[in-house]
C-alpha cells in the first residue's frame, strides 16, 4: 500500500498554480471530469508520488474549510531561503519560524490562495 495523492478543492487555478509552483511543486497533468470540474495534479520534481490533486468545480466560488482539515507538510532544505523566495511573491508565513521542541526541526506555516495551511519543515539532512 502507498499513498498516491491527497485532494482538496480550489477556486482559482491560476492563483493555486502560482502558489504551489512557488513552493517548488510542478504541475504534472489535468483531468477533466465531464462538464463539471477539472482535477489538476502537482508533485515534487523527480518523485512520481505522492501527488497533490486540486479540484476546480465549475460555478463554485468558495468552500467551507470545516474543522477537520489540518495541513499538508513539505520539507525544505533551507527555510530562510524558501521564505525569502516566497516573500518576493507576496507569500508570508503565519508567524516567524519556530521549533516545537528543543532540538526539533525549524518550521512555519503558509496559506494557499484558498486558505489551506501548508507546513514548511526544514530538513535536517
Buried (B, 14 or more C-beta within 10 A) or exposed (E): EEEEEEEBBBBEBEEBBBBBEBBEBEBEEEEEEEEEBBBBBBBBEEEEEBBBBBBBBEEEEEBEEEEEEEEBEBBBEEBEEBBEBBEEEEBEBEEEBEEEEEEEBBBBBBBBBBEBBBBBBBEEE
